[in-house]
Amino acid sequence: MSRRVCAIVGAGEGLGRALAAKFATQGFNIALISRSEASSVAAIEAAQAASDTVDVRFFSADATKPETLASALLTIAGDMGEIDVLIYNVRGNFTACAPLDMSYTALEDIYRVEVIGAFAAAKSVMPSMIRRSSGSVFFSSATAAFRGSATYPLYAIGKFGLRALSQSLAKAYAKDGVHIVHFRLDCDLDVAVMRDLYGHSYDPEKLANPDDVAETYWLTYLQPSGAWSNEVEIRPGNEIWTY
């Protein structure tokens, strides 16, 4: 039996690495998509370490250029087989500014990363999933998708759009056998950049372990179609709720 294919857009050293390892462990071949292969080295090595038989490959694309994403995903389907799981794990810049100080360019840029890129990825794989009545499309997001912000409006606007896209796709195509999920991470991940940011106040108990988050993605993938979640919220048990 041929291995299924999981494509991850935005496969860095944190959650992308954990997702690559988790799905490799569960019998998937892994296609990693980022702008540069250097940013995906940790994910490539984690997938290879997780399984002796995994086929893990890197494909270059830029989430701000939808044509490159569509081309990469078409190549993956041709070279590795139809994509069973697509995970869009891309985040725009977390830039502080007052809402009226947003530039048109910055607003366009965040929309391209969070919404147009996500749509391009989904549009590239979902027709095949619909024909097969099988497939999963997962979007990594944040609680910013639920609330505006006086200090980080660009991030909130992008995540609002991503959630609307995910919900619209789910309402339209769940009946065709495609499981579409918006994962809302209301937490900081225990990754190098966050450990540096916390400095002396770093406490792993207050951060989410990327491997644990990846486990939640996997368990969501296993859900029977009669009881699908389309919105999944993730936080450590001791997280101080922010809404």
N, C-alpha and C positions, 0 to 999 in steps of 0.2 A: 504493500500500500504506500502510495506517495505521501510525503509529508505536506501538511498544509503550509500556507505562506502567511506570515504576519509582516506587514509593512509599517514602519515607524517613521513618521516625518518629524524631525527634530530629535535626534538620538544623541544626546550629550552624556556627560559623566554622571548625572544624577538619576532622575526618573527614567530617562531614555535607556540608560545602561541597565537599570533594574528590570524594565519591561522586556528588553531584548533577552536577558538571562532567563526570566520567568517563562516566556513563551518558547524559548529554545528548549528548556527543561521539559516542557509539556509536548514536545514532538513537532514543533513548527520550524520551518526554515525562516530565516530572518532577512528582510530587506531593509536597510537603513538609509534614510534620505536626509542629507544636510548639505549646506553649501560647500563645506570642505571635509575631506576624509579625516583630517587631523582632529576635528571636533568629535568624531565618532569612534575614535580608537578604543576608548574605554568600553563602549557598547559592543564593538566587534569582539574584543578580547573576552568580555563577560559572556557573550553568547557562545563563543568557542569553548570556554571553560565549562559551561553548563552542560554541553552535550558533545560527545565524540563524533556524532553523525550529522550535526547541524550544517546546513549550507547557509553561511552568512555572507552577504554581499553589500557593498556600499554603492550608492547611486547619488550623483550630485544634482542638486536642484536648489532654487532660491524661492522660499515661500512668498516673497513679494512679487515674483514673476510667475503667474499661474501656468503659463505655457511650459515652463521648465518642469513644474510638478507633474503636469499631465503627461509630458514626454517620459519622465522617469518612471511613472507608474505604468505606462504602456509598455516600456521596456521590461519592467519587472514581470508583468503578466506574460510577456512573450518568452522571457528567458527562464523564469522560475515557476511559472504556473499562475493560475488565477489567484487573486488575493482573497483570503478568507477573513482576515482581520486588518483593518486600517486604523492606526492610532495617530491622530494629529496632535503632536506634543510640542507645539510651537508657542512661544510667548513673546509679545512685543516688549519694547523698552518700558521700564518702570520709571517714568520721568515725571518729576514733580513740577507743577505749574498751576496758576489760577486758571479757571475755565476760560475767561476772556483773553488770556495770554496764549491760548493754543494757536498755533499757526495752521494755515490750511494744509501746508505740506505735512506737518506732523500728524494731523488728523487723517489725511489720506494714507500716510505710511502705516499707522496703526490699523486702519481698516483693511489694508492690503494683507498685513500679516495675520490678523486675527480672523477675518471674515472671508476675504476673497481667496486667500491661500487655502483655508479650510474647505471652502466650497469647491475649489478646483480639485482638491484631493478627493473629496467625496464624489464629485461628478465623474471622476475618472474611473472609480471602482464600482460604484453602485449599480450601473446598468447590468453588469455581469452578475452581481449579487442578486438582483431582482430576477434575472433569467433563471438563476439556479435556486431561487427561493431560500437563500442562505447567505449569511455574512454578517459581520459586525463592524460598525464604524464608531470609534470612540474619540471624543474630543477632551483634551486636558484643559481645564479652566480654573476659575477661582471664584470666591465669594463676591468679588467685584462685579460679577455678572448679575448680581441681585441689587446693587446699590450704586448710586452715583457718588462722586467724590469731589470735595472742594479743593483737594490738593493733588490728586492723581486722576483727573478727569479722562485723560487719553486712555489709560489702562481700563478704566471702568467702561468707557464707550466701546472699546474693542471687545471686551468680554460680554457686554450686553448683546452685541451683534452676534457673537459666536453662539451664545445660548439661544438666541432667536433662530439662528440657522439650524442648530441641532434639533430644537423642538419642532420646527417646521418640517424638517426631513423625517423625523420620527412619526409625526402625525400623517404624513403623506405615504410613507413607504414601509412602516412596520407591518402593515397588512400583507406586504409582498415578501415577508420573511427576513427583512433586514433589521438588525438590532442596533439602534442608534442611541448613544448615551453621552450625556454631558456630565463629565466628572468635575465636581466643584471642590477644589482643594482649599479648605479654610485653615491653612497651616503653613509653616515654613518647613522646607525639607532639610534633612540633615545632610547637607552637601558642603563641599569645601568653601564655596563663596559665602554661605550663611555662617559657617563656623568662624571665618575671618571677620564677618560683620559683627557677630556677637562678642568676639574677643573673650575677655575674662568672664563674661556672664554666660558663656556657652554652657548649655545643659542639654544633653541628648534626650533626656526625658521630656523636654518641652518641645522637641521637634519631631517631625514625622520621618520615620525611616523609609527611604525610597523603596526598599525591598518589600516592606509591609504594604505600601501603597500599590505596588505592582501586583501583590497578592490579591488586593481588592479588585483590581482590573480583571484579573484572571477569574475570580469567583463570579464577577458580573458576566463574563463571557459564558460561564457555565449555566447561567439561568435558563430554565425552560421557557419557551415562548409564551406559555400560558401565564407567566408571572414575571414579565420583563420589567426592569427598572430603566427609566429613560433619564433620570436625574439621580446622581449619586453624590452625596456629600461626604468628604473625608476630613477627619481631624483627629489628633491625639485625644485620649480620654481626659487629659488634664488641660486641654486647650481653653483659654479664656475666650468665650464666644464674642465675636466682633460685630454681631448684629442682633 
